[in-house]
Amino acid sequence: MRLIFASIFLAALAGCSIQDNRPDYEYPAGSEVKGADWPDLAVTSELEAAGSNVQERAQTNQAEADRLAARARALRARADRLRRQVGN
């Protein structure tokens, strides 16, 4: 009984198509990509080195951003002190 039900189900499923739901849509033809169109593969060690360089640059950039933020805080504090002196 299960075999009959499964085969009926599969036959009904095979008759269904997504193209039946959208008759006005033009489906693209199959891909014509050949082997020469694919990009060259990169060496894993080169990818790892590139990743470590990015990480080092990110750490350097973060340190510079921290120094810049500290400098901005110092300048704001100085500006506040000067405003208070001029206001007195």
C-alpha positions as a Markdown table, in Angstrom:
| # | Residue | x | y | z |
|---|---|---|---|---|
| 1 | Met | 0.0 | 0.0 | 0.0 |
| 2 | Arg | 2.8 | 2.4 | 0.9 |
| 3 | Leu | 4.5 | 1.6 | -2.4 |
| 4 | Ile | 1.4 | 2.4 | -4.4 |
| 5 | Phe | 0.9 | 5.6 | -2.5 |
| 6 | Ala | 4.5 | 6.6 | -2.9 |
| 7 | Ser | 4.5 | 5.9 | -6.6 |
| 8 | Ile | 1.3 | 7.9 | -7.2 |
| 9 | Phe | 2.7 | 10.8 | -5.2 |
| 10 | Leu | 5.9 | 10.8 | -7.2 |
| 11 | Ala | 4.1 | 10.6 | -10.5 |
| 12 | Ala | 1.9 | 13.6 | -9.4 |
| 13 | Leu | 5.0 | 15.5 | -8.3 |
| 14 | Ala | 6.8 | 14.8 | -11.5 |
| 15 | Gly | 3.8 | 16.4 | -13.4 |
| 16 | Cys | 4.2 | 19.6 | -11.5 |
| 17 | Ser | 6.4 | 22.4 | -12.8 |
| 18 | Ile | 7.2 | 25.8 | -11.5 |
| 19 | Gln | 6.8 | 27.0 | -15.1 |
| 20 | Asp | 3.1 | 26.2 | -14.9 |
| 21 | Asn | 2.6 | 28.7 | -12.1 |
| 22 | Arg | 4.2 | 31.6 | -14.1 |
| 23 | Pro | 3.3 | 31.2 | -17.8 |
| 24 | Asp | 4.1 | 34.9 | -18.6 |
| 25 | Tyr | 7.7 | 34.6 | -17.3 |
| 26 | Glu | 10.5 | 33.8 | -19.7 |
| 27 | Tyr | 12.9 | 31.4 | -18.1 |
| 28 | Pro | 16.5 | 31.9 | -19.0 |
| 29 | Ala | 18.3 | 29.3 | -21.1 |
| 30 | Gly | 20.9 | 27.1 | -19.5 |
| 31 | Ser | 24.3 | 28.5 | -18.5 |
| 32 | Glu | 26.9 | 28.6 | -21.3 |
| 33 | Val | 29.8 | 29.1 | -18.9 |
| 34 | Lys | 32.9 | 27.1 | -20.0 |
| 35 | Gly | 36.0 | 26.2 | -18.0 |
| 36 | Ala | 38.0 | 29.2 | -19.3 |
| 37 | Asp | 35.5 | 31.7 | -17.9 |
| 38 | Trp | 36.0 | 30.5 | -14.3 |
| 39 | Pro | 38.5 | 32.5 | -12.2 |
| 40 | Asp | 41.9 | 31.0 | -11.3 |
| 41 | Leu | 42.1 | 29.4 | -7.9 |
| 42 | Ala | 44.3 | 31.1 | -5.3 |
| 43 | Val | 46.9 | 29.4 | -3.2 |
| 44 | Thr | 45.7 | 28.9 | 0.4 |
| 45 | Ser | 48.9 | 30.2 | 2.0 |
| 46 | Glu | 48.5 | 33.5 | 0.0 |
| 47 | Leu | 45.0 | 33.9 | 1.3 |
| 48 | Glu | 46.1 | 33.3 | 4.8 |
| 49 | Ala | 48.9 | 35.8 | 4.4 |
| 50 | Ala | 46.5 | 38.4 | 3.0 |
| 51 | Gly | 44.1 | 37.7 | 6.0 |
| 52 | Ser | 46.9 | 38.3 | 8.5 |
| 53 | Asn | 47.9 | 41.5 | 6.8 |
| 54 | Val | 44.4 | 42.8 | 7.0 |
| 55 | Gln | 44.2 | 41.9 | 10.7 |
| 56 | Glu | 47.5 | 43.7 | 11.4 |
| 57 | Arg | 46.3 | 46.8 | 9.5 |
| 58 | Ala | 43.1 | 46.7 | 11.4 |
| 59 | Gln | 44.9 | 46.7 | 14.7 |
| 60 | Thr | 47.2 | 49.5 | 13.6 |
| 61 | Asn | 44.1 | 51.5 | 12.4 |
| 62 | Gln | 42.4 | 50.9 | 15.7 |
| 63 | Ala | 45.4 | 52.1 | 17.7 |
| 64 | Glu | 45.6 | 55.3 | 15.5 |
| 65 | Ala | 41.8 | 55.8 | 16.0 |
| 66 | Asp | 42.3 | 55.5 | 19.8 |
| 67 | Arg | 45.1 | 58.1 | 19.7 |
| 68 | Leu | 43.0 | 60.4 | 17.6 |
| 69 | Ala | 40.0 | 60.1 | 20.0 |
| 70 | Ala | 42.3 | 60.8 | 23.0 |
| 71 | Arg | 43.6 | 63.9 | 21.2 |
| 72 | Ala | 40.1 | 65.0 | 20.4 |
| 73 | Arg | 39.1 | 64.6 | 24.1 |
| 74 | Ala | 42.1 | 66.7 | 25.1 |
| 75 | Leu | 41.3 | 69.4 | 22.6 |
| 76 | Arg | 37.7 | 69.6 | 23.8 |
| 77 | Ala | 38.8 | 69.8 | 27.4 |
| 78 | Arg | 41.2 | 72.6 | 26.5 |
| 79 | Ala | 38.4 | 74.5 | 24.6 |
| 80 | Asp | 36.1 | 74.2 | 27.6 |
| 81 | Arg | 38.8 | 75.6 | 29.9 |
| 82 | Leu | 39.4 | 78.5 | 27.5 |
| 83 | Arg | 35.7 | 79.2 | 27.2 |
| 84 | Arg | 35.5 | 79.4 | 31.0 |
| 85 | Gln | 38.5 | 81.7 | 31.2 |
| 86 | Val | 37.1 | 84.1 | 28.6 |
| 87 | Gly | 33.7 | 84.0 | 30.3 |
| 88 | Asn | 35.2 | 85.1 | 33.7 |
